[in-house]
Amino acid sequence: MSEWLVLAIAMAAACVVVLTITVLRERRLGEDDDPSETPDVIEYMTMMVGVVYAIVLGLAIAGVWEARNGAQTAVQAEAQALHEVYERVQVYAPDARDQTRKDVTAYASYVVHKEWPVMLEDQKLTEHGAQLLDKVRDDVTSYQPRNDHEAQSYQPLLDQVGAANAARNARAANAGDTMPGVVWFGLIAGALVAVGIIFTLQIRRSPRELLLAGLYSALIAFLLFLIWDFNSPFGHHVAEASGPFTDLFSI
C-alpha cells in the first residue's frame, strides 16, 4: 500500500472519529446546556496540554530527521569511498586492478540487492557483506607496489577502504528504528489526550467548530505519520536510500 494512501486514510479516519464523537455528543446534551459555562481552568489546561504535546512532537520530528540525515550521510560516504577505490586502483597491474574492481562491484551489488532488504527487515547487516568487504581489503593490502607511483597510491587506497568500513559500521549502527517503543506509547497517548481534551470545551456542530476540530485531529495524524515514516533511517524501501550505490556503480 502506498504511503500517501496510508497517510490519507489516517488523516480521514482521525477527522471522521472526532467529528462523529462531536455530533453524537451534542445530540445527548440537553437544550439548557450552555457552552459558555466552560471553566477558565479547563481552557488553560487545554492550552497547556497542546503546547506541551507540540513540543514533544517537535523534538520527536527533529530526532528522526537527524537520524535520517546521519544514515544518508553514512551511505554516501560508504559508496563514495568504494568508488574511490574502484577508480584509484587504475595504477595497479591489470590483473590486480581488474580483480579489485570486480570485488568492489560485487560488494556494491550485494549491498543493494541482497543486504539492503535484510537490513530493512531485520535491522542488521549480514556476515556475507562483511566478508565481501574484507575481500576488497585483502585485494588492496596484498598487492606489492612495483614502482614509486604505485607506492604513492597504496596508502590512499588503504585509507579509502578504511573509510568504507567505518561507513559500513555507521550504517549498521543506524539500521534499527530511531524511536523506542516507550516513546511511541507517549506520542500515541499524548495524541489521544490532546484530541480528547478538546471535547471539554463543549464544541458544537457549527461549521467553523467542526472544521477546526477536524483540522486539528488531521494535523496530529499527519505529524505522527511523519514521525513513523522517518523513524526508519533508511526508509521503508530499498530505493529510498541506496541511491549513492546505484548512482556510482552499474549494478
Secondary structure, DSSP 4 states (H G I P E B T S, - for coil): --HHHHHHHHHHHHHHHHHHHHHHHHHHS-TT--GGG--HHHHHHHHHHHHHHHHHHHHHHHHHHHHHHHHHHHHHHHHHHHHHHHHHGGGS-HHHHHHHHHHHHHHHHHIIIIIHHHHHHHSS--HHHHHHHHHHHHHHHT----SHHHHHHHHHHHHHHHHHHHHHHHHHHTSS-SS-HHHHHHHHHHHHHHHHGGGGG---S-HHHHHHHHHHHHHHHHHHHHHHHHHSTT-SSGGGT-HHHHHHS--
